[in-house]
Amino acid sequence: MAGIRLDQGEPQHVRLFPVPFRLLSEEAQFSKYSIIEVDVEPHRLERDSRPESLRPYLDTLEIVGEVPPDGGWRKRYRHVEPLLAPSLCAIKRDQQKRGTSLGVFRPAEITRFRLEAAEPWSVSKAALADQLDLFEQELNPLEWVPLDLRYSFRCAEDDCPTHDMGLKDWEAGQSYRKFLRKYGERGVRHALRERWYTRMCAPSRAVHFFVGNIAAHPKTFMLLAVFYPERKVVEYMQDSLFGE
């Protein structure tokens, strides 16, 4: 589980695992924007050498707050803004230099969104078998989702080769199951596109991508989440930062 650490002064990227969410007690099950307190320790280097990775003691986990969406996600953006990298290209360079394994950035342009047939779990789960932190725990108890949500985009760097990434957010799978029940096979694709592209990537929104790599393949980054505060909030806070 990737998140933002708030107890070290400035916000920091953090990865907590294992977190078998569906095995947590009801009072300990948190949402994406919950604020939690939990005791942690570093992983053994042979287990995971990524600097952001920590092992939580789940019996100490407590939900202590929530970051609300009010004001165009102003409060949420305040936690994200200090972590912003210039681009995915820059995050990959940092991985080579410093072992960085998590990052967030704002793409310069999203050039395409599409829904593609997903690989059966016998293939895709095998490819992620060494990644026990983000998906393995969540995939086991859930039915297979036959669609991948993919974004093609360009970074802000002039020499960006462009990127194409499939979204690994657990909420995307939840959306599929919800829309399938509500709209059926004929309407699920339209509903997914409406939520994950038309609404999230609207001109009024400033889309950011959270990415993370795989422990055994540190140069391979995956798209973990889409963060989409109102554009006017981002522009106002950027102007305030530079005193304009």
CYANA upper distance limits for C-alpha pairs under 8 A (distance plus 0.5 A):
  1 MET  CA     15 ARG  CA      6.00
  1 MET  CA     16 LEU  CA      5.68
  1 MET  CA     17 PHE  CA      6.59
  1 MET  CA     18 PRO  CA      8.27
  1 MET  CA     19 VAL  CA      7.31
  1 MET  CA    133 ASP  CA      6.55
  1 MET  CA    134 LEU  CA      5.67
  2 ALA  CA     13 HIS  CA      8.00
  2 ALA  CA     14 VAL  CA      6.34
  2 ALA  CA     15 ARG  CA      4.84
  2 ALA  CA     16 LEU  CA      6.87
  2 ALA  CA    102 LEU  CA      8.48
  2 ALA  CA    134 LEU  CA      7.86
  3 GLY  CA     13 HIS  CA      6.62
  3 GLY  CA     14 VAL  CA      5.84
  3 GLY  CA     15 ARG  CA      6.68
  3 GLY  CA     16 LEU  CA      8.36
  4 ILE  CA     11 PRO  CA      6.77
  4 ILE  CA     12 GLN  CA      6.04
  4 ILE  CA     13 HIS  CA      5.30
  4 ILE  CA     14 VAL  CA      6.07
  4 ILE  CA     79 HIS  CA      8.21
  4 ILE  CA     80 VAL  CA      8.48
  5 ARG  CA     11 PRO  CA      6.05
  5 ARG  CA     12 GLN  CA      5.46
  5 ARG  CA     13 HIS  CA      6.49
  5 ARG  CA     14 VAL  CA      6.36
  6 LEU  CA     10 GLU  CA      7.34
  6 LEU  CA     11 PRO  CA      5.56
  6 LEU  CA     12 GLN  CA      7.34
  7 ASP  CA     11 PRO  CA      8.16
  8 GLN  CA     12 GLN  CA      8.02
 10 GLU  CA     82 PRO  CA      7.93
 11 PRO  CA     79 HIS  CA      6.72
 11 PRO  CA     80 VAL  CA      8.12
 11 PRO  CA     82 PRO  CA      7.25
 11 PRO  CA     83 LEU  CA      7.52
 12 GLN  CA     83 LEU  CA      7.40
 13 HIS  CA     52 GLU  CA      6.78
 13 HIS  CA     83 LEU  CA      8.04
 13 HIS  CA    102 LEU  CA      7.04
 13 HIS  CA    103 GLY  CA      7.88
 14 VAL  CA     52 GLU  CA      5.25
 14 VAL  CA     53 SER  CA      6.62
 14 VAL  CA     54 LEU  CA      7.85
 14 VAL  CA    102 LEU  CA      8.33
 15 ARG  CA     52 GLU  CA      6.07
 15 ARG  CA     53 SER  CA      5.07
 15 ARG  CA     54 LEU  CA      6.58
 15 ARG  CA    133 ASP  CA      8.29
 16 LEU  CA     53 SER  CA      6.48
 16 LEU  CA     54 LEU  CA      5.60
 16 LEU  CA     55 ARG  CA      6.19
 16 LEU  CA     56 PRO  CA      6.64
 16 LEU  CA    133 ASP  CA      7.72
 17 PHE  CA     53 SER  CA      7.93
 17 PHE  CA     54 LEU  CA      7.09
 17 PHE  CA     55 ARG  CA      5.90
 17 PHE  CA     56 PRO  CA      7.08
 17 PHE  CA    132 LEU  CA      8.10
 17 PHE  CA    133 ASP  CA      5.44
 17 PHE  CA    134 LEU  CA      8.17
 18 PRO  CA     55 ARG  CA      7.20
 18 PRO  CA     56 PRO  CA      7.84
 18 PRO  CA    132 LEU  CA      7.60
 18 PRO  CA    133 ASP  CA      6.15
 18 PRO  CA    137 GLN  CA      8.29
 19 VAL  CA     56 PRO  CA      8.22
 19 VAL  CA     58 LEU  CA      8.14
 19 VAL  CA    133 ASP  CA      7.95
 19 VAL  CA    137 GLN  CA      7.87
 20 PRO  CA     24 LEU  CA      7.34
 20 PRO  CA    137 GLN  CA      6.00
 20 PRO  CA    138 GLU  CA      7.62
 21 PHE  CA     29 GLN  CA      7.28
 21 PHE  CA    137 GLN  CA      8.15
 21 PHE  CA    138 GLU  CA      7.84
 22 ARG  CA     29 GLN  CA      8.38
 22 ARG  CA    138 GLU  CA      8.33
 24 LEU  CA     28 ALA  CA      6.44
 24 LEU  CA     29 GLN  CA      6.56
 24 LEU  CA     58 LEU  CA      8.44
 25 SER  CA     29 GLN  CA      7.04
 28 ALA  CA     61 LEU  CA      7.03
 28 ALA  CA     62 GLU  CA      6.70
 28 ALA  CA     63 ILE  CA      7.08
 30 PHE  CA     34 SER  CA      6.32
 30 PHE  CA     36 ILE  CA      8.38
 30 PHE  CA     63 ILE  CA      7.36
 33 TYR  CA     66 GLU  CA      6.28
 33 TYR  CA     67 VAL  CA      6.01
 33 TYR  CA     68 PRO  CA      8.06
 34 SER  CA     63 ILE  CA      7.30
 34 SER  CA     64 VAL  CA      8.22
 34 SER  CA     65 GLY  CA      6.39
 34 SER  CA     66 GLU  CA      4.84
 34 SER  CA     67 VAL  CA      6.90
 35 ILE  CA     63 ILE  CA      6.48
 35 ILE  CA     64 VAL  CA      6.16
 35 ILE  CA     65 GLY  CA      5.29
 35 ILE  CA     66 GLU  CA      5.81
 35 ILE  CA     67 VAL  CA      7.59
 36 ILE  CA     61 LEU  CA      7.27
 36 ILE  CA     62 GLU  CA      6.03
 36 ILE  CA     63 ILE  CA      4.89
 36 ILE  CA     64 VAL  CA      5.96
 36 ILE  CA     65 GLY  CA      7.46
 37 GLU  CA     60 THR  CA      8.19
 37 GLU  CA     61 LEU  CA      6.19
 37 GLU  CA     62 GLU  CA      5.76
 37 GLU  CA     63 ILE  CA      6.95
 37 GLU  CA     64 VAL  CA      7.30
 38 VAL  CA     56 PRO  CA      6.96
 38 VAL  CA     57 TYR  CA      7.10
 38 VAL  CA     58 LEU  CA      7.41
 38 VAL  CA     60 THR  CA      5.83
 38 VAL  CA     61 LEU  CA      4.89
 38 VAL  CA     62 GLU  CA      6.97
 39 ASP  CA     56 PRO  CA      6.33
 39 ASP  CA     57 TYR  CA      5.98
 39 ASP  CA     58 LEU  CA      8.27
 39 ASP  CA     60 THR  CA      6.62
 39 ASP  CA     61 LEU  CA      7.76
 40 VAL  CA     54 LEU  CA      6.60
 40 VAL  CA     55 ARG  CA      5.85
 40 VAL  CA     56 PRO  CA      4.81
 40 VAL  CA     57 TYR  CA      6.40
 41 GLU  CA     54 LEU  CA      6.10
 41 GLU  CA     55 ARG  CA      5.79
 41 GLU  CA     56 PRO  CA      7.14
 42 PRO  CA     53 SER  CA      7.29
 42 PRO  CA     54 LEU  CA      5.19
 42 PRO  CA     55 ARG  CA      6.48
 43 HIS  CA     47 ARG  CA      6.75
 43 HIS  CA     48 ASP  CA      6.42
 43 HIS  CA     49 SER  CA      7.84
 43 HIS  CA     53 SER  CA      7.38
 43 HIS  CA     54 LEU  CA      6.28
 43 HIS  CA     55 ARG  CA      6.49
 44 ARG  CA     48 ASP  CA      6.79
 44 ARG  CA     49 SER  CA      7.75
 45 LEU  CA     49 SER  CA      5.07
 48 ASP  CA     53 SER  CA      7.57
 48 ASP  CA    215 ALA  CA      6.96
 49 SER  CA     53 SER  CA      8.09
 49 SER  CA    215 ALA  CA      8.30
 50 ARG  CA     99 GLY  CA      7.10
 50 ARG  CA    100 THR  CA      7.69
 50 ARG  CA    101 SER  CA      6.85
 50 ARG  CA    215 ALA  CA      7.62
 51 PRO  CA     99 GLY  CA      7.65
 51 PRO  CA    100 THR  CA      7.57
 51 PRO  CA    101 SER  CA      8.04
 52 GLU  CA    100 THR  CA      8.38
 52 GLU  CA    101 SER  CA      7.61
 52 GLU  CA    102 LEU  CA      7.96
 57 TYR  CA     61 LEU  CA      7.60
 67 VAL  CA     75 LYS  CA      7.21
 67 VAL  CA     76 ARG  CA      6.65
 68 PRO  CA     73 TRP  CA      7.77
 68 PRO  CA     75 LYS  CA      7.51
 68 PRO  CA     76 ARG  CA      7.69
 69 PRO  CA     73 TRP  CA      5.09
 69 PRO  CA     74 ARG  CA      7.93
 69 PRO  CA     75 LYS  CA      7.82
 69 PRO  CA     76 ARG  CA      7.49
 70 ASP  CA     74 ARG  CA      7.50
 70 ASP  CA     75 LYS  CA      8.10
 71 GLY  CA     75 LYS  CA      8.14
 71 GLY  CA    233 VAL  CA      8.45
 72 GLY  CA    229 PRO  CA      6.45
 72 GLY  CA    230 GLU  CA      5.62
 72 GLY  CA    233 VAL  CA      6.85
 73 TRP  CA     77 TYR  CA      6.55
 73 TRP  CA    229 PRO  CA      5.74
 73 TRP  CA    230 GLU  CA      7.30
 73 TRP  CA    233 VAL  CA      8.06
 74 ARG  CA     78 ARG  CA      6.84
 74 ARG  CA    229 PRO  CA      7.88
 74 ARG  CA    233 VAL  CA      6.65
 74 ARG  CA    234 VAL  CA      8.43
 75 LYS  CA     79 HIS  CA      7.52
 76 ARG  CA     80 VAL  CA      7.18
 77 TYR  CA     81 GLU  CA      6.25
 77 TYR  CA    229 PRO  CA      7.36
 77 TYR  CA    234 VAL  CA      8.02
 78 ARG  CA     82 PRO  CA      7.93
 79 HIS  CA     83 LEU  CA      8.33
 80 VAL  CA     84 LEU  CA      7.22
 80 VAL  CA    104 VAL  CA      8.45
 83 LEU  CA    103 GLY  CA      7.88
 83 LEU  CA    104 VAL  CA      7.19
 84 LEU  CA    103 GLY  CA      7.86
 84 LEU  CA    104 VAL  CA      5.91
 84 LEU  CA    105 PHE  CA      5.79
 84 LEU  CA    106 ARG  CA      8.24
 85 ALA  CA     90 ALA  CA      7.35
 85 ALA  CA     91 ILE  CA      7.16
 85 ALA  CA    103 GLY  CA      7.29
 85 ALA  CA    104 VAL  CA      6.50
 85 ALA  CA    105 PHE  CA      5.56
 85 ALA  CA    106 ARG  CA      8.46
 86 PRO  CA     90 ALA  CA      6.75
 86 PRO  CA     91 ILE  CA      8.45
 86 PRO  CA    105 PHE  CA      6.61
 86 PRO  CA    106 ARG  CA      7.92
 86 PRO  CA    156 ALA  CA      7.67
 87 SER  CA     91 ILE  CA      6.95
 87 SER  CA    105 PHE  CA      5.90
 87 SER  CA    106 ARG  CA      7.25
 87 SER  CA    107 PRO  CA      7.25
 87 SER  CA    155 CYS  CA      5.99
 87 SER  CA    156 ALA  CA      6.71
 87 SER  CA    157 GLU  CA      7.68
 88 LEU  CA     92 LYS  CA      6.76
 88 LEU  CA    103 GLY  CA      8.44
 88 LEU  CA    104 VAL  CA      8.42
 88 LEU  CA    105 PHE  CA      7.08
 88 LEU  CA    107 PRO  CA      8.47
 88 LEU  CA    155 CYS  CA      7.09
 89 CYS  CA     93 ARG  CA      6.91
 89 CYS  CA    155 CYS  CA      7.65
 89 CYS  CA    157 GLU  CA      8.25
 89 CYS  CA    160 CYS  CA      7.46
 90 ALA  CA     94 ASP  CA      6.71
 91 ILE  CA     95 GLN  CA      6.74
 91 ILE  CA    100 THR  CA      7.74
 91 ILE  CA    102 LEU  CA      8.49
 91 ILE  CA    103 GLY  CA      6.88
 92 LYS  CA     96 GLN  CA      7.07
 92 LYS  CA    100 THR  CA      8.41
 92 LYS  CA    219 LYS  CA      7.52
 93 ARG  CA     97 LYS  CA      6.88
 94 ASP  CA     98 ARG  CA      6.03
 94 ASP  CA     99 GLY  CA      7.18
 94 ASP  CA    100 THR  CA      6.23
 95 GLN  CA     99 GLY  CA      4.75
 95 GLN  CA    100 THR  CA      4.71
 95 GLN  CA    101 SER  CA      6.77
 95 GLN  CA    218 PRO  CA      8.06
 95 GLN  CA    219 LYS  CA      7.72
 96 GLN  CA    100 THR  CA      8.13
 96 GLN  CA    219 LYS  CA      8.28
 99 GLY  CA    218 PRO  CA      8.46
101 SER  CA    212 GLY  CA      5.97
101 SER  CA    213 ASN  CA      5.81
101 SER  CA    214 ILE  CA      8.45
101 SER  CA    218 PRO  CA      7.59
102 LEU  CA    210 PHE  CA      7.99
102 LEU  CA    211 VAL  CA      6.27
102 LEU  CA    212 GLY  CA      4.89
102 LEU  CA    213 ASN  CA      7.25
103 GLY  CA    210 PHE  CA      6.28
103 GLY  CA    211 VAL  CA      5.87
103 GLY  CA    212 GLY  CA      6.98
104 VAL  CA    208 HIS  CA      7.21
104 VAL  CA    209 PHE  CA      6.01
104 VAL  CA    210 PHE  CA      4.85
104 VAL  CA    211 VAL  CA      6.69
105 PHE  CA    208 HIS  CA      5.98
105 PHE  CA    209 PHE  CA      6.12
105 PHE  CA    210 PHE  CA      7.34
106 ARG  CA    155 CYS  CA      8.30
106 ARG  CA    206 ALA  CA      8.07
106 ARG  CA    207 VAL  CA      6.62
106 ARG  CA    208 HIS  CA      4.79
106 ARG  CA    209 PHE  CA      6.78
107 PRO  CA    153 PHE  CA      7.06
107 PRO  CA    154 ARG  CA      6.58
107 PRO  CA    155 CYS  CA      5.47
107 PRO  CA    156 ALA  CA      6.93
107 PRO  CA    207 VAL  CA      7.74
107 PRO  CA    208 HIS  CA      7.09
107 PRO  CA    209 PHE  CA      7.93
108 ALA  CA    153 PHE  CA      7.98
108 ALA  CA    154 ARG  CA      6.24
108 ALA  CA    155 CYS  CA      5.60
108 ALA  CA    156 ALA  CA      5.36
109 GLU  CA    153 PHE  CA      6.06
109 GLU  CA    154 ARG  CA      5.83
109 GLU  CA    155 CYS  CA      7.56
110 ILE  CA    151 TYR  CA      7.48
110 ILE  CA    152 SER  CA      6.43
110 ILE  CA    153 PHE  CA      4.71
110 ILE  CA    154 ARG  CA      7.01
111 THR  CA    151 TYR  CA      8.25
111 THR  CA    152 SER  CA      6.02
111 THR  CA    153 PHE  CA      5.66
111 THR  CA    154 ARG  CA      7.78
112 ARG  CA    151 TYR  CA      6.39
112 ARG  CA    152 SER  CA      5.48
112 ARG  CA    153 PHE  CA      7.42
113 PHE  CA    149 LEU  CA      7.92
113 PHE  CA    150 ARG  CA      6.24
113 PHE  CA    151 TYR  CA      5.26
113 PHE  CA    152 SER  CA      6.89
113 PHE  CA    197 TYR  CA      7.30
114 ARG  CA    149 LEU  CA      6.66
114 ARG  CA    150 ARG  CA      5.93
114 ARG  CA    151 TYR  CA      7.32
114 ARG  CA    193 ARG  CA      8.38
115 LEU  CA    147 LEU  CA      6.62
115 LEU  CA    148 ASP  CA      6.09
115 LEU  CA    149 LEU  CA      5.47
115 LEU  CA    150 ARG  CA      6.80
115 LEU  CA    189 ARG  CA      7.93
115 LEU  CA    193 ARG  CA      8.46
116 GLU  CA    147 LEU  CA      5.97
116 GLU  CA    148 ASP  CA      5.64
116 GLU  CA    149 LEU  CA      7.24
116 GLU  CA    150 ARG  CA      7.93
117 ALA  CA    146 PRO  CA      6.27
117 ALA  CA    147 LEU  CA      5.29
117 ALA  CA    148 ASP  CA      6.63
118 ALA  CA    145 VAL  CA      7.75
118 ALA  CA    146 PRO  CA      5.39
118 ALA  CA    147 LEU  CA      5.28
118 ALA  CA    148 ASP  CA      5.66
119 GLU  CA    123 VAL  CA      6.80
119 GLU  CA    124 SER  CA      6.31
119 GLU  CA    146 PRO  CA      7.93
120 PRO  CA    124 SER  CA      6.83
120 PRO  CA    144 TRP  CA      8.26
120 PRO  CA    146 PRO  CA      8.16
121 TRP  CA    125 LYS  CA      5.50
121 TRP  CA    126 ALA  CA      7.97
121 TRP  CA    144 TRP  CA      7.74
122 SER  CA    126 ALA  CA      6.73
123 VAL  CA    127 ALA  CA      6.97
124 SER  CA    128 LEU  CA      6.98
125 LYS  CA    129 ALA  CA      6.33
125 LYS  CA    136 GLU  CA      7.95
128 LEU  CA    132 LEU  CA      8.21
128 LEU  CA    136 GLU  CA      8.06
128 LEU  CA    214 ILE  CA      8.34
129 ALA  CA    136 GLU  CA      7.72
130 ASP  CA    214 ILE  CA      8.02
130 ASP  CA    215 ALA  CA      7.39
130 ASP  CA    216 ALA  CA      6.77
131 GLN  CA    135 PHE  CA      7.92
131 GLN  CA    136 GLU  CA      7.68
131 GLN  CA    214 ILE  CA      6.14
131 GLN  CA    215 ALA  CA      6.55
131 GLN  CA    216 ALA  CA      7.89
132 LEU  CA    136 GLU  CA      5.84
132 LEU  CA    137 GLN  CA      7.47
133 ASP  CA    137 GLN  CA      7.97
134 LEU  CA    138 GLU  CA      8.25
135 PHE  CA    139 LEU  CA      6.49
135 PHE  CA    168 LYS  CA      8.34
135 PHE  CA    170 TRP  CA      8.41
136 GLU  CA    140 ASN  CA      7.04
137 GLN  CA    141 PRO  CA      8.40
138 GLU  CA    142 LEU  CA      7.36
138 GLU  CA    170 TRP  CA      8.07
139 LEU  CA    143 GLU  CA      8.08
139 LEU  CA    144 TRP  CA      8.15
145 VAL  CA    173 GLY  CA      6.70
145 VAL  CA    176 TYR  CA      7.72
145 VAL  CA    177 ARG  CA      8.38
148 ASP  CA    166 GLY  CA      6.71
148 ASP  CA    167 LEU  CA      7.51
149 LEU  CA    166 GLY  CA      6.05
149 LEU  CA    167 LEU  CA      6.04
149 LEU  CA    172 ALA  CA      8.36
150 ARG  CA    164 ASP  CA      7.39
150 ARG  CA    165 MET  CA      6.01
150 ARG  CA    166 GLY  CA      4.71
150 ARG  CA    167 LEU  CA      6.55
151 TYR  CA    164 ASP  CA      6.18
151 TYR  CA    165 MET  CA      6.01
151 TYR  CA    166 GLY  CA      6.94
151 TYR  CA    167 LEU  CA      8.15
152 SER  CA    162 THR  CA      7.85
152 SER  CA    163 HIS  CA      6.15
152 SER  CA    164 ASP  CA      4.74
152 SER  CA    165 MET  CA      7.04
153 PHE  CA    162 THR  CA      6.35
153 PHE  CA    163 HIS  CA      5.97
153 PHE  CA    164 ASP  CA      6.96
154 ARG  CA    160 CYS  CA      6.99
154 ARG  CA    161 PRO  CA      7.98
154 ARG  CA    162 THR  CA      5.09
154 ARG  CA    163 HIS  CA      6.78
155 CYS  CA    160 CYS  CA      6.28
155 CYS  CA    162 THR  CA      7.22
156 ALA  CA    160 CYS  CA      7.85
165 MET  CA    222 MET  CA      7.17
165 MET  CA    223 LEU  CA      6.58
166 GLY  CA    222 MET  CA      7.69
166 GLY  CA    223 LEU  CA      6.74
167 LEU  CA    172 ALA  CA      8.08
167 LEU  CA    222 MET  CA      7.87
167 LEU  CA    223 LEU  CA      5.52
167 LEU  CA    224 LEU  CA      6.54
167 LEU  CA    225 ALA  CA      7.39
168 LYS  CA    172 ALA  CA      7.96
168 LYS  CA    222 MET  CA      7.65
168 LYS  CA    223 LEU  CA      6.46
168 LYS  CA    224 LEU  CA      5.59
168 LYS  CA    225 ALA  CA      7.65
169 ASP  CA    173 GLY  CA      7.88
169 ASP  CA    223 LEU  CA      8.17
169 ASP  CA    224 LEU  CA      5.68
169 ASP  CA    225 ALA  CA      5.88
170 TRP  CA    174 GLN  CA      7.06
171 GLU  CA    175 SER  CA      6.58
172 ALA  CA    176 TYR  CA      6.86
173 GLY  CA    177 ARG  CA      6.92
174 GLN  CA    178 LYS  CA      6.64
175 SER  CA    179 PHE  CA      6.46
175 SER  CA    192 LEU  CA      7.59
176 TYR  CA    180 LEU  CA      6.40
176 TYR  CA    188 VAL  CA      7.36
176 TYR  CA    192 LEU  CA      7.38
177 ARG  CA    181 ARG  CA      6.83
178 LYS  CA    182 LYS  CA      6.79
179 PHE  CA    183 TYR  CA      6.09
179 PHE  CA    184 GLY  CA      7.59
179 PHE  CA    187 GLY  CA      8.16
179 PHE  CA    188 VAL  CA      5.83
179 PHE  CA    191 ALA  CA      7.06
179 PHE  CA    192 LEU  CA      7.97
180 LEU  CA    184 GLY  CA      5.09
180 LEU  CA    185 GLU  CA      6.61
180 LEU  CA    187 GLY  CA      7.96
180 LEU  CA    188 VAL  CA      5.77
183 TYR  CA    187 GLY  CA      5.36
183 TYR  CA    188 VAL  CA      6.32
184 GLY  CA    188 VAL  CA      6.51
185 GLU  CA    189 ARG  CA      8.23
187 GLY  CA    191 ALA  CA      6.78
188 VAL  CA    192 LEU  CA      6.64
189 ARG  CA    193 ARG  CA      6.70
190 HIS  CA    194 GLU  CA      6.56
191 ALA  CA    195 ARG  CA      6.78
192 LEU  CA    196 TRP  CA      6.35
192 LEU  CA    197 TYR  CA      8.34
193 ARG  CA    197 TYR  CA      5.75
193 ARG  CA    198 THR  CA      6.84
194 GLU  CA    198 THR  CA      5.24
194 GLU  CA    199 ARG  CA      6.45
195 ARG  CA    199 ARG  CA      5.72
195 ARG  CA    200 MET  CA      6.86
196 TRP  CA    200 MET  CA      6.04
196 TRP  CA    201 CYS  CA      7.94
197 TYR  CA    201 CYS  CA      5.61
197 TYR  CA    202 ALA  CA      7.92
198 THR  CA    202 ALA  CA      6.15
200 MET  CA    205 ARG  CA      7.19
200 MET  CA    207 VAL  CA      7.68
200 MET  CA    228 TYR  CA      6.54
201 CYS  CA    205 ARG  CA      6.56
201 CYS  CA    206 ALA  CA      7.91
201 CYS  CA    207 VAL  CA      6.61
201 CYS  CA    228 TYR  CA      7.87
203 PRO  CA    231 ARG  CA      8.28
204 SER  CA    230 GLU  CA      6.41
204 SER  CA    231 ARG  CA      5.90
204 SER  CA    232 LYS  CA      7.97
205 ARG  CA    228 TYR  CA      6.16
205 ARG  CA    229 PRO  CA      6.23
205 ARG  CA    230 GLU  CA      4.95
205 ARG  CA    231 ARG  CA      5.14
206 ALA  CA    228 TYR  CA      5.91
206 ALA  CA    229 PRO  CA      6.18
206 ALA  CA    230 GLU  CA      6.35
206 ALA  CA    231 ARG  CA      5.07
206 ALA  CA    234 VAL  CA      7.57
207 VAL  CA    226 VAL  CA      7.41
207 VAL  CA    227 PHE  CA      6.37
207 VAL  CA    228 TYR  CA      4.98
207 VAL  CA    229 PRO  CA      7.52
208 HIS  CA    226 VAL  CA      6.46
208 HIS  CA    227 PHE  CA      5.46
208 HIS  CA    228 TYR  CA      6.56
209 PHE  CA    223 LEU  CA      7.31
209 PHE  CA    224 LEU  CA      7.99
209 PHE  CA    225 ALA  CA      6.47
209 PHE  CA    226 VAL  CA      5.47
209 PHE  CA    227 PHE  CA      6.63
210 PHE  CA    223 LEU  CA      6.64
210 PHE  CA    224 LEU  CA      5.94
210 PHE  CA    225 ALA  CA      5.62
210 PHE  CA    226 VAL  CA      6.95
210 PHE  CA    227 PHE  CA      7.94
211 VAL  CA    221 PHE  CA      6.71
211 VAL  CA    222 MET  CA      5.91
211 VAL  CA    223 LEU  CA      5.12
211 VAL  CA    224 LEU  CA      5.65
211 VAL  CA    225 ALA  CA      7.66
212 GLY  CA    221 PHE  CA      5.71
212 GLY  CA    222 MET  CA      5.95
212 GLY  CA    223 LEU  CA      7.30
212 GLY  CA    224 LEU  CA      7.12
213 ASN  CA    217 HIS  CA      7.68
213 ASN  CA    218 PRO  CA      5.94
213 ASN  CA    219 LYS  CA      7.22
213 ASN  CA    220 THR  CA      5.87
213 ASN  CA    221 PHE  CA      4.59
213 ASN  CA    222 MET  CA      6.47
214 ILE  CA    218 PRO  CA      5.82
214 ILE  CA    219 LYS  CA      8.24
214 ILE  CA    220 THR  CA      6.71
214 ILE  CA    221 PHE  CA      7.28
214 ILE  CA    222 MET  CA      8.47
229 PRO  CA    233 VAL  CA      7.55
229 PRO  CA    234 VAL  CA      7.67
230 GLU  CA    234 VAL  CA      7.20
231 ARG  CA    235 GLU  CA      6.67
232 LYS  CA    236 TYR  CA      6.44
233 VAL  CA    237 MET  CA      6.66
234 VAL  CA    238 GLN  CA      6.57
235 GLU  CA    239 ASP  CA      6.56
236 TYR  CA    240 SER  CA      6.64
237 MET  CA    241 LEU  CA      6.57
238 GLN  CA    242 PHE  CA      6.96
239 ASP  CA    243 GLY  CA      6.56
239 ASP  CA    244 GLU  CA      5.60
240 SER  CA    244 GLU  CA      6.52
